Amino acid sequence: MPSLVTEAKGSVDIGAATERSSQAGRPIIAFFGHDSAESTVIKRALAFQANGARVIGFMFRRERDGRNATPGWENIPLGTTVDRNYIVRLPTLLLGVVKAVWHGATLRRCDVIYVRNLDMLFVAVVAKILSGAKARIAYEVLDVRRIFLGQAFANRAFRWAERRLMAASALLVVSAPDFITQYFAPVQGFRGQWFLLENKLAAGALAPGLLDAAKPLPPGPPWVIGMFGVLRCARSMNILCTLADRLGEKVVIYLRGIPSETDIPTETIMAACRLYPNVVFEGPYTNPSDLPEIYNKIHFIWASDFLDPGGNSDWCLTNRLYEGGIMRAVMIAASGHATGRMVEREGLGVSLDEPLLESAMAFFQELTAETYEQLRKKASGASESLFIDCDDTKRLVDLLGKLN
């Protein structure tokens, strides 16, 4: 059975930047990232630095949303890639290998190679072999994509590639335990060392007083249901719009974030707002600075996800679980999913049975102010450590420093 790493010993500072840091304690991490401007890559790299590591990025860029963020760490750019299209992406990945090997002297000085997603695992493994680097590889998986599931030729090919590349890895980092118990152990036959690093908010990113700015909205009706983040779950959108249609003035649906043009185009959201006066979309927000503003406007946060049913959606712990938890919003989740089980276990809100629309309809038709206050009080009593990364990343950095 795979082993969950639960603790790692501390370390000391490095000396000269050009020396291998395993002698001095402060690990140098070669971070192979798919997009140096992507929020989770930025979050992870800055968290590593905040917890004592030196980060040298070997990173691509994805051209989207007009973003042009300058990395907050030493960075070796590997080129520009595109979303989703693996065939178009392959030549750029191969060129990225060449660029990484060109900087082989830097790679050989690193203590550990940290990798996000399969593309970058391929680049890192080949670059390590060709450059002669001795650093061990840690492979982080935030989501098990649908391409890895199923029995079609492409699914089996991607699983085979992942198994082969993971054989060169010393550590697997996952954001939810179900990824191990439902996929890596039974499907990929993984029996190695793994570390749980949930998608919690970084403690250092929370400005003083931010949590105190969370103020509960007086009980409804109307009951305000928020769905925030990357808006890409079409089933969730359909359920919420149906609630808005059938329950009328009893509910308000409040949307914030960035629409996924592939799954829920902006025009679909705007059409819903025109059709239903109780559906409101107010655009993107900044995490975590805008959290009090948007969460002070809602009673419930929709924490359900159905983008990849039977797989990732059932196993993941959604970002809204952590945002909503620290802002003390009452959560609505799907029972049987990992998020729903955590909501039930920690008293964070309600988990609804299938058929979800009918369960949600019944819940809001019967909801009283007294019931809501009981739910909110229970959710507000949850420990902040469920939602804030107080020492998780530090323990991971300590462990990475010992992989060699």
C-alpha positions in Angstrom: 0.0 0.0 0.0 1.4 3.5 -0.8 2.7 5.5 2.2 1.5 9.0 3.0 4.4 11.1 4.2 3.3 12.9 7.3 6.5 14.6 8.6 9.9 15.7 7.5 12.8 17.1 9.5 14.1 20.6 9.2 17.1 21.9 7.4 19.7 24.7 7.4 20.6 27.5 5.0 22.7 27.1 1.9 26.0 28.8 1.2 27.0 29.9 -2.3 24.2 29.7 -4.9 26.4 27.8 -7.3 27.1 24.9 -4.8 24.8 21.9 -4.5 22.5 22.7 -1.7 22.0 19.2 -0.3 25.2 19.9 1.7 23.8 23.1 3.2 20.1 22.2 3.7 18.2 24.8 1.6 17.1 22.8 -1.4 17.4 24.2 -4.9 14.2 23.1 -6.8 14.2 22.9 -10.6 10.5 23.6 -11.1 9.2 22.3 -14.5 5.9 24.1 -15.0 3.5 24.2 -17.9 2.7 27.9 -17.6 4.7 30.4 -15.6 1.8 32.8 -15.5 -0.8 30.2 -14.3 -2.1 30.9 -10.8 -1.4 27.5 -9.3 2.1 27.4 -10.7 2.8 30.9 -9.2 1.2 29.9 -5.9 3.4 26.8 -5.6 6.7 28.4 -6.7 6.2 31.4 -4.3 5.2 29.0 -1.5 8.4 27.0 -2.0 10.4 30.2 -1.7 8.5 31.3 1.3 9.4 28.0 3.0 13.1 28.2 2.4 13.7 26.8 -1.0 15.5 28.4 -4.0 13.3 27.9 -7.1 14.7 27.9 -10.6 11.9 27.6 -13.1 12.1 25.6 -16.3 8.8 26.7 -17.6 6.6 27.2 -20.7 4.0 29.9 -21.3 0.4 29.4 -22.4 -0.8 32.3 -24.5 -4.3 33.2 -23.2 -6.1 36.0 -21.5 -3.4 38.4 -22.5 -1.4 37.6 -19.4 2.2 38.7 -19.3 3.2 38.1 -15.7 6.9 38.2 -14.9 7.9 35.2 -12.8 8.8 36.0 -9.2 11.7 33.5 -9.3 14.7 32.7 -11.4 13.2 31.4 -14.6 14.5 29.6 -17.8 11.8 30.0 -20.4 11.2 26.9 -22.5 8.8 28.4 -25.1 5.1 28.9 -25.7 2.5 26.1 -25.8 -1.3 25.8 -26.3 -4.1 24.3 -24.3 -5.5 20.8 -24.8 -4.0 20.0 -28.3 -1.3 17.5 -27.5 -0.3 16.9 -31.1 0.3 20.6 -31.8 2.1 20.8 -28.4 4.6 18.0 -29.0 7.1 19.8 -31.2 7.3 22.7 -28.6 7.8 20.2 -25.8 10.7 18.6 -27.7 12.2 22.1 -28.2 11.7 22.7 -24.5 13.8 19.6 -23.8 16.6 21.0 -26.0 16.5 24.3 -24.1 16.5 22.6 -20.7 19.5 20.5 -21.7 21.2 23.6 -23.0 21.0 24.8 -19.4 22.2 21.4 -18.1 24.8 22.9 -15.9 22.1 24.7 -13.9 20.0 21.6 -13.8 22.8 19.5 -12.5 23.2 22.0 -9.6 19.6 21.4 -8.4 18.7 19.1 -5.6 15.3 18.0 -6.8 13.2 18.3 -9.9 9.6 19.2 -9.2 7.1 18.6 -12.1 3.5 19.7 -12.8 1.5 17.4 -15.2 2.5 14.7 -17.6 3.8 17.0 -20.3 6.4 18.4 -18.0 7.2 15.0 -16.5 8.2 13.9 -20.0 10.3 17.1 -20.5 12.0 16.7 -17.1 12.8 13.0 -17.4 14.4 13.4 -20.9 16.2 16.5 -19.9 17.5 14.8 -16.7 18.9 11.9 -18.7 20.5 13.9 -21.5 22.0 16.5 -19.1 23.4 14.0 -16.6 21.5 15.6 -13.7 21.3 13.4 -10.6 18.4 15.2 -8.9 15.4 13.0 -7.9 12.0 13.8 -9.5 8.8 14.7 -7.7 5.6 14.5 -9.7 2.6 16.7 -8.7 -1.0 15.9 -9.8 -3.7 18.4 -9.1 -6.3 16.6 -11.3 -6.6 13.2 -13.0 -7.6 14.3 -16.5 -10.3 12.5 -18.4 -7.7 11.4 -21.1 -6.2 9.0 -18.4 -9.6 7.3 -17.9 -11.5 4.9 -20.1 -10.5 2.0 -22.4 -10.0 3.7 -25.7 -6.5 3.5 -27.3 -5.7 7.1 -26.4 -6.6 6.5 -22.7 -4.5 3.4 -22.5 -1.6 5.1 -24.3 -1.6 8.0 -21.8 -1.7 5.7 -18.8 1.2 3.7 -20.2 3.2 6.8 -20.8 2.4 8.0 -17.2 3.5 4.7 -15.7 6.7 4.7 -17.6 7.6 8.2 -16.7 6.5 7.8 -13.0 9.1 5.0 -12.8 11.7 7.7 -12.9 10.0 9.6 -10.0 10.8 9.4 -6.3 7.7 11.1 -5.0 4.1 11.6 -6.0 2.3 14.7 -4.7 -1.5 14.8 -4.9 -4.2 17.3 -3.9 -6.7 14.7 -2.7 -6.4 11.2 -1.1 -8.9 9.7 -3.6 -6.4 10.2 -6.4 -4.3 7.5 -4.7 -7.1 5.2 -3.6 -9.2 5.4 -6.8 -6.6 5.9 -9.5 -2.9 5.7 -8.8 -3.0 2.5 -6.6 -5.7 0.4 -8.3 -5.3 1.6 -11.9 -1.6 2.5 -12.3 -0.4 0.0 -9.7 1.5 2.7 -7.8 3.1 1.6 -4.6 5.6 4.4 -4.0 5.9 7.3 -1.6 3.3 10.0 -1.8 2.5 13.3 -0.1 -0.9 15.0 0.3 -0.8 18.8 -0.5 -4.3 20.1 -0.6 -5.3 23.3 -2.5 -5.4 25.3 0.7 -4.8 29.1 0.8 -1.2 30.1 1.5 -1.0 31.6 5.0 1.5 34.2 3.9 -0.9 35.4 1.2 -3.6 36.4 3.6 -3.4 40.1 4.4 -3.8 41.1 8.1 -7.5 41.6 8.8 -8.7 39.8 5.7 -10.4 37.0 7.6 -12.0 39.5 10.0 -13.6 41.2 7.0 -15.9 38.2 6.4 -19.4 39.3 7.6 -22.4 36.9 7.5 -25.2 37.9 5.2 -28.5 38.1 7.0 -30.7 35.1 6.4 -32.9 35.0 3.3 -35.0 34.7 1.4 -33.8 35.4 -1.1 -31.1 32.8 -0.5 -27.9 33.8 -2.4 -26.0 30.9 -3.9 -22.5 31.6 -5.2 -20.4 29.8 -7.8 -16.9 31.2 -8.1 -13.6 30.4 -9.8 -13.1 29.0 -13.3 -16.7 28.6 -14.5 -16.6 25.4 -16.5 -19.1 22.9 -15.0 -22.1 23.0 -17.4 -24.2 20.7 -15.2 -23.8 22.9 -12.2 -24.7 26.0 -14.3 -27.8 24.2 -15.6 -28.9 23.2 -12.1 -28.4 26.7 -10.7 -30.3 28.3 -13.6 -33.1 25.9 -13.2 -33.3 26.8 -9.5 -33.4 30.5 -10.5 -36.2 29.8 -12.9 -38.4 27.6 -10.7 -37.8 29.3 -7.3 -37.9 32.8 -8.6 -37.5 35.5 -5.9 -36.7 32.8 -3.4 -33.1 32.5 -4.7 -30.3 34.6 -6.3 -27.5 32.9 -8.2 -24.3 35.0 -8.0 -21.4 34.1 -10.4 -17.8 35.4 -10.1 -14.7 34.2 -12.0 -13.5 33.4 -15.4 -15.8 31.5 -17.9 -14.2 28.5 -19.6 -14.9 29.3 -23.2 -14.7 25.6 -24.1 -17.3 24.4 -21.5 -19.4 27.5 -20.5 -18.8 30.4 -23.0 -19.2 33.9 -21.7 -22.1 34.4 -24.0 -23.9 31.5 -22.3 -23.5 33.1 -19.0 -24.6 36.5 -20.3 -27.7 34.9 -21.9 -28.6 33.3 -18.6 -28.4 36.7 -16.9 -30.7 38.2 -19.5 -33.2 35.4 -19.2 -33.2 35.2 -15.4 -33.1 38.5 -13.4 -32.0 36.5 -10.4 -28.8 35.3 -12.1 -25.9 37.8 -11.7 -22.4 37.6 -13.1 -19.9 40.2 -12.0 -16.7 38.9 -13.7 -13.3 37.9 -12.4 -11.9 38.3 -8.9 -8.5 38.2 -7.2 -7.8 35.4 -4.7 -7.4 36.0 -1.8 -7.8 39.8 -1.6 -11.3 39.9 -3.1 -12.7 37.0 -1.0 -14.4 39.0 1.7 -16.1 41.2 -1.0 -17.6 38.3 -2.9 -18.3 35.9 0.0 -20.1 38.7 2.1 -22.7 38.7 -0.7 -23.8 35.0 -0.4 -25.3 32.5 2.0 -24.1 29.3 0.2 -21.2 28.4 -2.0 -21.8 25.8 -4.7 -18.9 23.3 -4.1 -20.1 20.6 -6.5 -18.3 19.7 -9.7 -19.4 17.4 -12.5 -17.0 18.2 -15.3 -15.5 14.7 -15.2 -18.2 12.4 -13.6 -17.0 9.1 -12.4 -13.5 10.3 -12.2 -11.8 13.5 -11.2 -15.0 15.3 -10.2 -15.8 12.5 -7.8 -12.3 12.4 -6.3 -11.1 16.0 -6.1 -11.4 18.5 -3.3 -12.6 21.6 -5.0 -10.9 25.0 -4.6 -14.2 26.4 -3.4 -14.0 24.1 -0.5 -11.0 26.1 0.9 -12.1 29.5 -0.2 -15.6 29.1 1.1 -14.4 27.4 4.2 -12.1 30.2 5.3 -14.9 32.7 4.5 -17.4 30.7 6.6 -19.9 30.2 3.8 -22.3 27.3 4.0 -21.4 24.7 1.3 -23.6 22.8 -1.0 -21.9 19.6 -2.2 -22.8 16.3 -3.9 -23.0 13.3 -1.5 -20.7 10.5 -2.4 -18.0 12.8 -3.8 -14.8 13.5 -1.9 -15.8 17.1 -1.4 -19.3 16.0 -0.2 -17.7 13.6 2.3 -15.5 16.3 3.7 -18.5 18.7 4.0 -20.4 16.1 6.0 -17.4 15.0 8.1 -16.4 18.6 9.1 -19.9 20.1 9.3 -19.3 22.6 6.6 -22.7 22.6 5.0 -25.0 20.1 3.2 -24.4 17.3 0.8 -27.3 16.5 -1.5 -28.2 13.2 -3.0 -29.0 12.5 -6.6 -31.1 13.6 -8.4 -29.3 16.8 -7.4 -31.7 19.3 -8.9 -34.7 17.8 -7.1 -32.7 17.6 -3.8 -31.7 21.2 -4.1 -35.3 22.3 -4.9 -36.6 20.5 -1.8 -33.8 21.9 0.3 -34.5 25.6 -0.6 -38.3 25.2 -0.5 -38.0 23.9 3.1 -35.2 26.1 4.3 -35.9 28.4 7.2 -33.8 31.2 8.8 -33.3 29.0 11.9 -32.0 26.1 9.9 -29.6 28.3 8.0 -28.3 29.9 11.2 -27.6 26.4 12.6 -25.7 25.4 9.5 -23.7 28.7 9.4 -22.8 28.4 13.1 -21.5 24.9 12.6 -19.5 25.8 9.5 -18.0 28.8 11.3 -16.7 26.5 14.0 -14.4 24.6 11.7 -10.7 24.8 12.3 -8.8 27.3 10.0 -6.2 24.6 9.5 -8.6 22.8 7.2 -8.4 25.7 4.8 -5.0 27.4 5.3 -1.6 25.9 4.5 0.2 26.6 7.8 2.9 24.0 7.5 2.0 21.6 4.7 4.3 23.2 2.1 7.1 23.5 4.7 6.9 19.8 5.3 7.0 19.1 1.6 10.1 21.4 1.1 11.8 19.6 3.9 11.0 16.3 2.3 12.2 17.4 -1.1 15.5 18.4 0.4 16.0 14.9 1.6 15.1 13.0 -1.6 18.7 12.9 -2.6 
